[in-house]
């Protein structure tokens, strides 16, 4: 996924001066809705604030991903705010947040949203990538750095295929974010295939390429879930699985947050889960 397809240069604030989390969320939400000419800013802001009141969307490593599902949107939109000195976001790792990706998406595009967040997390957990974002001189440069970093993941199956060819041990060594990106893209392709009137052959070929890069045990479980009760991959919000809407045990939810080396499943519905 190329992140800048959903952002836009005019939705990047490279030098935010908000004094606290609430102020920063208001500033970014209003920026996004004004620049994209969207409706429903108050409802979106209420949802974002309520989500933060329940649990911080500071996912660690200096990144926060506040978000809202907004009816009436046609696609996902994102505004990016940068705090060079950092802002207290009550992040899971207790560190200051430097980059805020405020996301609004339609209820029908939950998989796109999950793909977006997994890509953000994968890219910016690399210290070199994070430093490049923080060193950029202005909003346009921040945008270009983000575009350059995410371009290789425009087609993740091609990116990982090249990597695996160069280093066959990559599939064993990579963290769960890589697998989540592939699973999210595979699920998105399934959704596209079901609704497409043309181009089904190309979608099916892409699905086949992605499947080659996913562990067979994970793939078998994915296939069972998609056959029985799709979607197979869902986010967890406020410690609640968004597939079965059952609350996860607190200790298990914390383990999912901290352990990025493995993919986790809901203890109730067995769907693949990702905490954001």
Secondary structure, 3 states (H helix, E strand, C coil): CCHHHHCCHHHEECCCCCCCHHHHHHHHHHHHHHHCCCCCHHHHHHHHHHHHHHCCCEEECCEECCEEECCCCCCCEEEEEEEEEEECCCCCCCCCEEEEEEEEECHHHHHHHHHHHHHHHHHHCCHHHHHHHHHCCCHHHHHHHHHHHHHCCCCHHHHHHHHHHHCCCHHHHCCHHHHHHHHHHHHHHHHHHHHCCCCHHHHHHHHHHHHCCCCHHHHHHHHHHHHHHCCCEEEEECCEECCCCCECCHHHHHHHHHCCCCCEECCCCCCEEEEC
